[in-house]
Amino acid sequence: MLKKGQHVEELTRKVGRRPRAGVVLTVGDGTVEVRWEDGHTSILSGALLRPAPQETGSG
């Protein structure tokens, strides 16, 4: 289940294409609003979204 503020990636259907990354703004009844890295927002229904992998810092 996606939550507001969660970092996500939209999976692509083309091999070799990098997934779009963004942050969940709202979760509605069957829809998710996402703000993408480029600043655009989308309201998606049935999109292939997954939580973004956690980045690990080296210290």
N, CA, C and O atoms as a Tripos MOL2 file, in Angstrom:
@<TRIPOS>MOLECULE
protein
  236   235    59     0     0
PROTEIN
NO_CHARGES

@<TRIPOS>ATOM
      1 N           0.8370   -1.1860    0.0000 N.3       1 MET1
      2 CA          0.0000    0.0000    0.0000 C.3       1 MET1
      3 C           0.8800    1.2470    0.0000 C.2       1 MET1
      4 O           1.7680    1.3840    0.8420 O.2       1 MET1
      5 N           0.6380    2.1370   -0.9260 N.am      2 LEU2
      6 CA          1.4090    3.3740   -1.0130 C.3       2 LEU2
      7 C           0.8730    4.3880   -0.0150 C.2       2 LEU2
      8 O          -0.3180    4.4100    0.2970 O.2       2 LEU2
      9 N           1.7880    5.2370    0.4850 N.am      3 LYS3
     10 CA          1.4220    6.2480    1.4700 C.3       3 LYS3
     11 C           1.9160    7.6170    1.0200 C.2       3 LYS3
     12 O           2.8830    7.7230    0.2650 O.2       3 LYS3
     13 N           1.2440    8.6570    1.4890 N.am      4 LYS4
     14 CA          1.6530   10.0300    1.2120 C.3       4 LYS4
     15 C           3.0910   10.2370    1.6770 C.2       4 LYS4
     16 O           3.4570    9.8390    2.7830 O.2       4 LYS4
     17 N           3.9010   10.8620    0.8250 N.am      5 GLY5
     18 CA          5.2980   11.1290    1.1530 C.3       5 GLY5
     19 C           6.2620   10.0230    0.7620 C.2       5 GLY5
     20 O           7.4770   10.1940    0.8570 O.2       5 GLY5
     21 N           5.7280    8.8890    0.3220 N.am      6 GLN6
     22 CA          6.5710    7.7480   -0.0480 C.3       6 GLN6
     23 C           7.2250    7.9850   -1.4090 C.2       6 GLN6
     24 O           6.5770    8.4750   -2.3330 O.2       6 GLN6
     25 N           8.4970    7.6390   -1.5310 N.am      7 HIS7
     26 CA          9.2160    7.7180   -2.8060 C.3       7 HIS7
     27 C           8.8850    6.4690   -3.6170 C.2       7 HIS7
     28 O           8.9480    5.3520   -3.1030 O.2       7 HIS7
     29 N           8.5320    6.6630   -4.8880 N.am      8 VAL8
     30 CA          8.1190    5.5610   -5.7490 C.3       8 VAL8
     31 C           8.8170    5.6460   -7.1010 C.2       8 VAL8
     32 O           9.3940    6.6700   -7.4670 O.2       8 VAL8
     33 N           8.7440    4.5410   -7.8230 N.am      9 GLU9
     34 CA          9.2010    4.4710   -9.2090 C.3       9 GLU9
     35 C           8.0660    3.9090  -10.0460 C.2       9 GLU9
     36 O           7.3500    3.0030   -9.6170 O.2       9 GLU9
     37 N           7.9080    4.4590  -11.2500 N.am     10 GLU10
     38 CA          6.9380    3.9240  -12.1980 C.3      10 GLU10
     39 C           7.6800    2.9860  -13.1320 C.2      10 GLU10
     40 O           8.5650    3.4120  -13.8750 O.2      10 GLU10
     41 N           7.3270    1.7260  -13.0950 N.am     11 LEU11
     42 CA          7.9870    0.7420  -13.9430 C.3      11 LEU11
     43 C           7.6230    0.9850  -15.4000 C.2      11 LEU11
     44 O           6.5100    1.4080  -15.7130 O.2      11 LEU11
     45 N           8.5640    0.7160  -16.2750 N.am     12 THR12
     46 CA          8.3520    0.9220  -17.7030 C.3      12 THR12
     47 C           8.1070   -0.4080  -18.3940 C.2      12 THR12
     48 O           8.4080   -1.4760  -17.8590 O.2      12 THR12
     49 N           7.5620   -0.3180  -19.5740 N.am     13 ARG13
     50 CA          7.3140   -1.5290  -20.3590 C.3      13 ARG13
     51 C           8.3620   -1.7190  -21.4360 C.2      13 ARG13
     52 O           8.3060   -2.6830  -22.2010 O.2      13 ARG13
     53 N           9.3300   -0.7940  -21.5010 N.am     14 LYS14
     54 CA         10.3900   -0.8770  -22.5050 C.3      14 LYS14
     55 C          11.6910   -1.2920  -21.8400 C.2      14 LYS14
     56 O          12.0930   -0.7300  -20.8220 O.2      14 LYS14
     57 N          12.3310   -2.2700  -22.4240 N.am     15 VAL15
     58 CA         13.6010   -2.7650  -21.9000 C.3      15 VAL15
     59 C          14.6610   -1.6750  -22.0010 C.2      15 VAL15
     60 O          14.7680   -0.9930  -23.0200 O.2      15 VAL15
     61 N          15.4340   -1.5190  -20.9490 N.am     16 GLY16
     62 CA         16.5250   -0.5630  -20.9430 C.3      16 GLY16
     63 C          16.1330    0.8580  -20.5830 C.2      16 GLY16
     64 O          16.9990    1.7250  -20.4670 O.2      16 GLY16
     65 N          14.8580    1.1120  -20.4060 N.am     17 ARG17
     66 CA         14.4080    2.4580  -20.0500 C.3      17 ARG17
     67 C          14.3830    2.6090  -18.5330 C.2      17 ARG17
     68 O          13.8630    1.7450  -17.8280 O.2      17 ARG17
     69 N          14.9460    3.7040  -18.0350 N.am     18 ARG18
     70 CA         15.0040    3.9660  -16.6030 C.3      18 ARG18
     71 C          13.6140    4.3450  -16.0840 C.2      18 ARG18
     72 O          12.9260    5.1480  -16.7150 O.2      18 ARG18
     73 N          13.1880    3.7840  -14.9510 N.am     19 PRO19
     74 CA         11.8720    4.1410  -14.4140 C.3      19 PRO19
     75 C          11.8330    5.5900  -13.9380 C.2      19 PRO19
     76 O          12.8410    6.1340  -13.4880 O.2      19 PRO19
     77 N          10.6420    6.2180  -14.0450 N.am     20 ARG20
     78 CA         10.4620    7.5680  -13.4960 C.3      20 ARG20
     79 C          10.3790    7.4690  -11.9840 C.2      20 ARG20
     80 O           9.8170    6.5160  -11.4440 O.2      20 ARG20
     81 N          10.9400    8.4560  -11.3060 N.am     21 ALA21
     82 CA         10.9100    8.4800   -9.8460 C.3      21 ALA21
     83 C          10.1420    9.7020   -9.3830 C.2      21 ALA21
     84 O          10.1860   10.7580  -10.0140 O.2      21 ALA21
     85 N           9.4290    9.5430   -8.2610 N.am     22 GLY22
     86 CA          8.6710   10.6550   -7.7100 C.3      22 GLY22
     87 C           8.2590   10.3980   -6.2790 C.2      22 GLY22
     88 O           8.6730    9.4210   -5.6550 O.2      22 GLY22
     89 N           7.4260   11.3060   -5.7680 N.am     23 VAL23
     90 CA          6.9360   11.2340   -4.3960 C.3      23 VAL23
     91 C           5.4120   11.2500   -4.4280 C.2      23 VAL23
     92 O           4.8140   12.0450   -5.1540 O.2      23 VAL23
     93 N           4.7820   10.3760   -3.6450 N.am     24 VAL24
     94 CA          3.3300   10.3110   -3.5630 C.3      24 VAL24
     95 C           2.8110   11.5530   -2.8360 C.2      24 VAL24
     96 O           3.2400   11.8560   -1.7220 O.2      24 VAL24
     97 N           1.8760   12.2730   -3.4820 N.am     25 LEU25
     98 CA          1.2550   13.4420   -2.8650 C.3      25 LEU25
     99 C          -0.0500   13.0750   -2.1770 C.2      25 LEU25
    100 O          -0.2980   13.4850   -1.0430 O.2      25 LEU25
    101 N          -0.8910   12.2960   -2.8710 N.am     26 THR26
    102 CA         -2.1610   11.8540   -2.2960 C.3      26 THR26
    103 C          -2.4770   10.4460   -2.7830 C.2      26 THR26
    104 O          -2.0450   10.0260   -3.8560 O.2      26 THR26
    105 N          -3.2340    9.7400   -1.9720 N.am     27 VAL27
    106 CA         -3.7300    8.4140   -2.3390 C.3      27 VAL27
    107 C          -5.2430    8.4720   -2.2230 C.2      27 VAL27
    108 O          -5.7790    8.7480   -1.1500 O.2      27 VAL27
    109 N          -5.9350    8.2100   -3.3330 N.am     28 GLY28
    110 CA         -7.3880    8.2520   -3.3460 C.3      28 GLY28
    111 C          -7.9610    6.8650   -3.5620 C.2      28 GLY28
    112 O          -7.2680    5.8580   -3.4150 O.2      28 GLY28
    113 N          -9.2220    6.8270   -3.9090 N.am     29 ASP29
    114 CA         -9.9150    5.5650   -4.1530 C.3      29 ASP29
    115 C          -9.5320    5.0530   -5.5400 C.2      29 ASP29
    116 O         -10.2110    5.3410   -6.5260 O.2      29 ASP29
    117 N          -8.4370    4.2900   -5.6070 N.am     30 GLY30
    118 CA         -7.9750    3.7340   -6.8740 C.3      30 GLY30
    119 C          -7.0450    4.6400   -7.6570 C.2      30 GLY30
    120 O          -6.6280    4.2840   -8.7590 O.2      30 GLY30
    121 N          -6.7070    5.8070   -7.1130 N.am     31 THR31
    122 CA         -5.7900    6.7200   -7.7910 C.3      31 THR31
    123 C          -4.6550    7.1360   -6.8610 C.2      31 THR31
    124 O          -4.7710    7.0750   -5.6370 O.2      31 THR31
    125 N          -3.5660    7.5560   -7.4760 N.am     32 VAL32
    126 CA         -2.4050    8.0540   -6.7330 C.3      32 VAL32
    127 C          -1.9110    9.2990   -7.4650 C.2      32 VAL32
    128 O          -1.7430    9.2790   -8.6840 O.2      32 VAL32
    129 N          -1.6800   10.3800   -6.7230 N.am     33 GLU33
    130 CA         -1.0980   11.5880   -7.3080 C.3      33 GLU33
    131 C           0.3810   11.6050   -6.9670 C.2      33 GLU33
    132 O           0.7610   11.4790   -5.8030 O.2      33 GLU33
    133 N           1.2180   11.7610   -7.9940 N.am     34 VAL34
    134 CA          2.6700   11.6940   -7.8230 C.3      34 VAL34
    135 C           3.3130   12.9620   -8.3780 C.2      34 VAL34
    136 O           2.9390   13.4280   -9.4540 O.2      34 VAL34
    137 N           4.2820   13.5240   -7.6450 N.am     35 ARG35
    138 CA          5.1200   14.6070   -8.1660 C.3      35 ARG35
    139 C           6.4250   13.9720   -8.6030 C.2      35 ARG35
    140 O           7.1430   13.3880   -7.7910 O.2      35 ARG35
    141 N           6.7370   14.0890   -9.9030 N.am     36 TRP36
    142 CA          7.9220   13.4650  -10.4740 C.3      36 TRP36
    143 C           9.1550   14.3220  -10.2410 C.2      36 TRP36
    144 O           9.0490   15.4930   -9.8780 O.2      36 TRP36
    145 N          10.3310   13.7280  -10.4530 N.am     37 GLU37
    146 CA         11.6100   14.4250  -10.2760 C.3      37 GLU37
    147 C          11.6890   15.7280  -11.0610 C.2      37 GLU37
    148 O          12.3300   16.6810  -10.6170 O.2      37 GLU37
    149 N          11.0450   15.7770  -12.2230 N.am     38 ASP38
    150 CA         11.1190   16.9730  -13.0710 C.3      38 ASP38
    151 C          10.1350   18.0670  -12.6530 C.2      38 ASP38
    152 O          10.0730   19.1170  -13.2910 O.2      38 ASP38
    153 N           9.3600   17.8290  -11.5780 N.am     39 GLY39
    154 CA          8.4350   18.8310  -11.0650 C.3      39 GLY39
    155 C           6.9990   18.6730  -11.5320 C.2      39 GLY39
    156 O           6.1020   19.2930  -10.9600 O.2      39 GLY39
    157 N           6.7570   17.8630  -12.5530 N.am     40 HIS40
    158 CA          5.4010   17.6260  -13.0360 C.3      40 HIS40
    159 C           4.6470   16.7260  -12.0610 C.2      40 HIS40
    160 O           5.2540   15.9660  -11.3060 O.2      40 HIS40
    161 N           3.3170   16.8200  -12.0860 N.am     41 THR41
    162 CA          2.4960   15.9210  -11.2800 C.3      41 THR41
    163 C           1.5690   15.1310  -12.1920 C.2      41 THR41
    164 O           1.1880   15.5940  -13.2670 O.2      41 THR41
    165 N           1.2130   13.9290  -11.7450 N.am     42 SER42
    166 CA          0.2960   13.0620  -12.4770 C.3      42 SER42
    167 C          -0.6630   12.4230  -11.4920 C.2      42 SER42
    168 O          -0.2930   12.1190  -10.3580 O.2      42 SER42
    169 N          -1.9040   12.2200  -11.9340 N.am     43 ILE43
    170 CA         -2.8560   11.4180  -11.1780 C.3      43 ILE43
    171 C          -2.9820   10.1090  -11.9430 C.2      43 ILE43
    172 O          -3.4170   10.0880  -13.0940 O.2      43 ILE43
    173 N          -2.6000    9.0260  -11.2940 N.am     44 LEU44
    174 CA         -2.5020    7.7300  -11.9570 C.3      44 LEU44
    175 C          -3.5380    6.7540  -11.4320 C.2      44 LEU44
    176 O          -3.8920    6.7780  -10.2530 O.2      44 LEU44
    177 N          -4.0160    5.9010  -12.3140 N.am     45 SER45
    178 CA         -4.9190    4.8190  -11.9580 C.3      45 SER45
    179 C          -4.4310    3.5720  -12.6760 C.2      45 SER45
    180 O          -4.3450    3.5570  -13.9040 O.2      45 SER45
    181 N          -4.1160    2.5460  -11.9370 N.am     46 GLY46
    182 CA         -3.6460    1.3100  -12.5430 C.3      46 GLY46
    183 C          -2.2000    1.3610  -12.9950 C.2      46 GLY46
    184 O          -1.7700    0.5260  -13.7910 O.2      46 GLY46
    185 N          -1.4460    2.3240  -12.5020 N.am     47 ALA47
    186 CA         -0.0360    2.4390  -12.8880 C.3      47 ALA47
    187 C           0.7960    1.3710  -12.1920 C.2      47 ALA47
    188 O           0.4260    0.8640  -11.1330 O.2      47 ALA47
    189 N           1.9160    1.0450  -12.8030 N.am     48 LEU48
    190 CA          2.8360    0.0790  -12.2160 C.3      48 LEU48
    191 C           3.8420    0.8250  -11.3400 C.2      48 LEU48
    192 O           4.9540    1.1280  -11.7730 O.2      48 LEU48
    193 N           3.4370    1.1140  -10.1040 N.am     49 LEU49
    194 CA          4.2980    1.8260   -9.1660 C.3      49 LEU49
    195 C           4.8610    0.8590   -8.1400 C.2      49 LEU49
    196 O           4.2050   -0.1000   -7.7340 O.2      49 LEU49
    197 N           6.0960    1.1340   -7.7320 N.am     50 ARG50
    198 CA          6.6950    0.3500   -6.6530 C.3      50 ARG50
    199 C           7.4490    1.3210   -5.7440 C.2      50 ARG50
    200 O           7.8820    2.3840   -6.1890 O.2      50 ARG50
    201 N           7.6030    0.9580   -4.4820 N.am     51 PRO51
    202 CA          8.4260    1.7980   -3.6050 C.3      51 PRO51
    203 C           9.8350    1.8950   -4.1760 C.2      51 PRO51
    204 O          10.3820    0.9040   -4.6600 O.2      51 PRO51
    205 N          10.4170    3.0800   -4.1210 N.am     52 ALA52
    206 CA         11.7800    3.2800   -4.6190 C.3      52 ALA52
    207 C          12.7600    2.5700   -3.7050 C.2      52 ALA52
    208 O          12.5630    2.5360   -2.4900 O.2      52 ALA52
    209 N          13.8130    2.0020   -4.2730 N.am     53 PRO53
    210 CA         14.8190    1.3500   -3.4340 C.3      53 PRO53
    211 C          15.4610    2.3620   -2.4940 C.2      53 PRO53
    212 O          15.6580    3.5210   -2.8570 O.2      53 PRO53
    213 N          15.7820    1.9190   -1.2900 N.am     54 GLN54
    214 CA         16.4280    2.7820   -0.3060 C.3      54 GLN54
    215 C          17.8630    3.0300   -0.7180 C.2      54 GLN54
    216 O          18.5820    2.1010   -1.0840 O.2      54 GLN54
    217 N          18.2790    4.2840   -0.6590 N.am     55 GLU55
    218 CA         19.6750    4.6120   -0.9430 C.3      55 GLU55
    219 C          20.4810    4.3870    0.3200 C.2      55 GLU55
    220 O          20.0330    4.7060    1.4210 O.2      55 GLU55
    221 N          21.6670    3.8380    0.1540 N.am     56 THR56
    222 CA         22.5420    3.6350    1.3030 C.3      56 THR56
    223 C          23.7010    4.6000    1.2000 C.2      56 THR56
    224 O          24.3230    4.7410    0.1470 O.2      56 THR56
    225 N          23.9800    5.2550    2.2970 N.am     57 GLY57
    226 CA         25.0940    6.1880    2.3080 C.3      57 GLY57
    227 C          26.3690    5.4800    2.7020 C.2      57 GLY57
    228 O          26.3450    4.5420    3.4990 O.2      57 GLY57
    229 N          27.4760    5.9210    2.1520 N.am     58 SER58
    230 CA         28.7500    5.3310    2.5460 C.3      58 SER58
    231 C          29.4240    6.2900    3.5010 C.2      58 SER58
    232 O          29.4610    7.4950    3.2500 O.2      58 SER58
    233 N          29.9650    5.7630    4.6070 N.am     59 GLY59
    234 CA         30.4890    6.6720    5.5810 C.3      59 GLY59
    235 C          31.7440    6.2690    6.1030 C.2      59 GLY59
    236 O          32.3100    6.9600    6.9510 O.2      59 GLY59
@<TRIPOS>BOND
     1     1     2 1
     2     2     3 1
     3     3     4 2
     4     3     5 am
     5     5     6 1
     6     6     7 1
     7     7     8 2
     8     7     9 am
     9     9    10 1
    10    10    11 1
    11    11    12 2
    12    11    13 am
    13    13    14 1
    14    14    15 1
    15    15    16 2
    16    15    17 am
    17    17    18 1
    18    18    19 1
    19    19    20 2
    20    19    21 am
    21    21    22 1
    22    22    23 1
    23    23    24 2
    24    23    25 am
    25    25    26 1
    26    26    27 1
    27    27    28 2
    28    27    29 am
    29    29    30 1
    30    30    31 1
    31    31    32 2
    32    31    33 am
    33    33    34 1
    34    34    35 1
    35    35    36 2
    36    35    37 am
    37    37    38 1
    38    38    39 1
    39    39    40 2
    40    39    41 am
    41    41    42 1
    42    42    43 1
    43    43    44 2
    44    43    45 am
    45    45    46 1
    46    46    47 1
    47    47    48 2
    48    47    49 am
    49    49    50 1
    50    50    51 1
    51    51    52 2
    52    51    53 am
    53    53    54 1
    54    54    55 1
    55    55    56 2
    56    55    57 am
    57    57    58 1
    58    58    59 1
    59    59    60 2
    60    59    61 am
    61    61    62 1
    62    62    63 1
    63    63    64 2
    64    63    65 am
    65    65    66 1
    66    66    67 1
    67    67    68 2
    68    67    69 am
    69    69    70 1
    70    70    71 1
    71    71    72 2
    72    71    73 am
    73    73    74 1
    74    74    75 1
    75    75    76 2
    76    75    77 am
    77    77    78 1
    78    78    79 1
    79    79    80 2
    80    79    81 am
    81    81    82 1
    82    82    83 1
    83    83    84 2
    84    83    85 am
    85    85    86 1
    86    86    87 1
    87    87    88 2
    88    87    89 am
    89    89    90 1
    90    90    91 1
    91    91    92 2
    92    91    93 am
    93    93    94 1
    94    94    95 1
    95    95    96 2
    96    95    97 am
    97    97    98 1
    98    98    99 1
    99    99   100 2
   100    99   101 am
   101   101   102 1
   102   102   103 1
   103   103   104 2
   104   103   105 am
   105   105   106 1
   106   106   107 1
   107   107   108 2
   108   107   109 am
   109   109   110 1
   110   110   111 1
   111   111   112 2
   112   111   113 am
   113   113   114 1
   114   114   115 1
   115   115   116 2
   116   115   117 am
   117   117   118 1
   118   118   119 1
   119   119   120 2
   120   119   121 am
   121   121   122 1
   122   122   123 1
   123   123   124 2
   124   123   125 am
   125   125   126 1
   126   126   127 1
   127   127   128 2
   128   127   129 am
   129   129   130 1
   130   130   131 1
   131   131   132 2
   132   131   133 am
   133   133   134 1
   134   134   135 1
   135   135   136 2
   136   135   137 am
   137   137   138 1
   138   138   139 1
   139   139   140 2
   140   139   141 am
   141   141   142 1
   142   142   143 1
   143   143   144 2
   144   143   145 am
   145   145   146 1
   146   146   147 1
   147   147   148 2
   148   147   149 am
   149   149   150 1
   150   150   151 1
   151   151   152 2
   152   151   153 am
   153   153   154 1
   154   154   155 1
   155   155   156 2
   156   155   157 am
   157   157   158 1
   158   158   159 1
   159   159   160 2
   160   159   161 am
   161   161   162 1
   162   162   163 1
   163   163   164 2
   164   163   165 am
   165   165   166 1
   166   166   167 1
   167   167   168 2
   168   167   169 am
   169   169   170 1
   170   170   171 1
   171   171   172 2
   172   171   173 am
   173   173   174 1
   174   174   175 1
   175   175   176 2
   176   175   177 am
   177   177   178 1
   178   178   179 1
   179   179   180 2
   180   179   181 am
   181   181   182 1
   182   182   183 1
   183   183   184 2
   184   183   185 am
   185   185   186 1
   186   186   187 1
   187   187   188 2
   188   187   189 am
   189   189   190 1
   190   190   191 1
   191   191   192 2
   192   191   193 am
   193   193   194 1
   194   194   195 1
   195   195   196 2
   196   195   197 am
   197   197   198 1
   198   198   199 1
   199   199   200 2
   200   199   201 am
   201   201   202 1
   202   202   203 1
   203   203   204 2
   204   203   205 am
   205   205   206 1
   206   206   207 1
   207   207   208 2
   208   207   209 am
   209   209   210 1
   210   210   211 1
   211   211   212 2
   212   211   213 am
   213   213   214 1
   214   214   215 1
   215   215   216 2
   216   215   217 am
   217   217   218 1
   218   218   219 1
   219   219   220 2
   220   219   221 am
   221   221   222 1
   222   222   223 1
   223   223   224 2
   224   223   225 am
   225   225   226 1
   226   226   227 1
   227   227   228 2
   228   227   229 am
   229   229   230 1
   230   230   231 1
   231   231   232 2
   232   231   233 am
   233   233   234 1
   234   234   235 1
   235   235   236 2
@<TRIPOS>SUBSTRUCTURE
     1 MET1         2 RESIDUE 1 A MET
     2 LEU2         6 RESIDUE 1 A LEU
     3 LYS3        10 RESIDUE 1 A LYS
     4 LYS4        14 RESIDUE 1 A LYS
     5 GLY5        18 RESIDUE 1 A GLY
     6 GLN6        22 RESIDUE 1 A GLN
     7 HIS7        26 RESIDUE 1 A HIS
     8 VAL8        30 RESIDUE 1 A VAL
     9 GLU9        34 RESIDUE 1 A GLU
    10 GLU10       38 RESIDUE 1 A GLU
    11 LEU11       42 RESIDUE 1 A LEU
    12 THR12       46 RESIDUE 1 A THR
    13 ARG13       50 RESIDUE 1 A ARG
    14 LYS14       54 RESIDUE 1 A LYS
    15 VAL15       58 RESIDUE 1 A VAL
    16 GLY16       62 RESIDUE 1 A GLY
    17 ARG17       66 RESIDUE 1 A ARG
    18 ARG18       70 RESIDUE 1 A ARG
    19 PRO19       74 RESIDUE 1 A PRO
    20 ARG20       78 RESIDUE 1 A ARG
    21 ALA21       82 RESIDUE 1 A ALA
    22 GLY22       86 RESIDUE 1 A GLY
    23 VAL23       90 RESIDUE 1 A VAL
    24 VAL24       94 RESIDUE 1 A VAL
    25 LEU25       98 RESIDUE 1 A LEU
    26 THR26      102 RESIDUE 1 A THR
    27 VAL27      106 RESIDUE 1 A VAL
    28 GLY28      110 RESIDUE 1 A GLY
    29 ASP29      114 RESIDUE 1 A ASP
    30 GLY30      118 RESIDUE 1 A GLY
    31 THR31      122 RESIDUE 1 A THR
    32 VAL32      126 RESIDUE 1 A VAL
    33 GLU33      130 RESIDUE 1 A GLU
    34 VAL34      134 RESIDUE 1 A VAL
    35 ARG35      138 RESIDUE 1 A ARG
    36 TRP36      142 RESIDUE 1 A TRP
    37 GLU37      146 RESIDUE 1 A GLU
    38 ASP38      150 RESIDUE 1 A ASP
    39 GLY39      154 RESIDUE 1 A GLY
    40 HIS40      158 RESIDUE 1 A HIS
    41 THR41      162 RESIDUE 1 A THR
    42 SER42      166 RESIDUE 1 A SER
    43 ILE43      170 RESIDUE 1 A ILE
    44 LEU44      174 RESIDUE 1 A LEU
    45 SER45      178 RESIDUE 1 A SER
    46 GLY46      182 RESIDUE 1 A GLY
    47 ALA47      186 RESIDUE 1 A ALA
    48 LEU48      190 RESIDUE 1 A LEU
    49 LEU49      194 RESIDUE 1 A LEU
    50 ARG50      198 RESIDUE 1 A ARG
    51 PRO51      202 RESIDUE 1 A PRO
    52 ALA52      206 RESIDUE 1 A ALA
    53 PRO53      210 RESIDUE 1 A PRO
    54 GLN54      214 RESIDUE 1 A GLN
    55 GLU55      218 RESIDUE 1 A GLU
    56 THR56      222 RESIDUE 1 A THR
    57 GLY57      226 RESIDUE 1 A GLY
    58 SER58      230 RESIDUE 1 A SER
    59 GLY59      234 RESIDUE 1 A GLY
